Amino acid sequence: MRGQILSFDEAAGSGLISGDDGLRYTFVRESVSPPATVTAGLRVDFVPAAEEATNIMLLATAPASVVSPAMPVPLQDGFDFGTALFSFQGRLRRQHFWIGWLICLGVGVVAGWIPFLGLFLSLALIWPNLALAVKRFHDMGLTGWLIAIPYAVITGGTVYAFASIGISAMMNAEALGAEDPAAILATFGPALGVFALMWLVGIGFWLWVGLGDSQRGDNRFGPNPKGL
């Protein structure tokens, strides 16, 4: 697993690492290999053992913005493809959410042109879209279960729309056979209104997810990804 050193006490020979899974791990100097200067802000690769980091390998130097080991340090500035798209742990900043969303959109557009395989790719995109939204809710200090809102609206709206069409079609079968415009509107109008409402709810939901402000400081899901 990868993470970032949040603090290190030279005298005690111990410190704290913020893992990319959103959890924090303690470590001791003896776990760092090869021996090197340990500074807050360093990116590391390590093996988690309960709440302790072991087999630590330093990956990068500390950023210039770090002025004290006790200060909060931003997580990595770059987009972590694997963590952003496939992990449900931790928090995700807005910029990285939109990067991930655009990646999923691009893959979805391409998948739409591929027969058979495109269907499986489209289904596979459900996972990364869920992961992006859940971590964004975490970043806002909210539960990731809020992602159920659009899916509940879509399921309920679809059932209602088709039930409405079926019932109206049976009640206006004769008028529909005569292609009566009023009967056609009465049959399909409510369903079209429901589909339009579903579309608006979906757009509003993703704008909320993508534009919602981060909760400052640490929360129960992990440290602020911007170090604020």
PyMOL commands that set and color helices and strands:
alter all, ss='L'
color gray80, all
select helices_A, chain A and resi 29-31+81-86+94-111+117-124+126-139+144-171+173-177+181-211
alter helices_A, ss='H'
color red, helices_A
select strands_A, chain A and resi 2-9+14-19+24-28+43-49+52-58
alter strands_A, ss='S'
color yellow, strands_A
deselect
rebuild
show_as cartoon
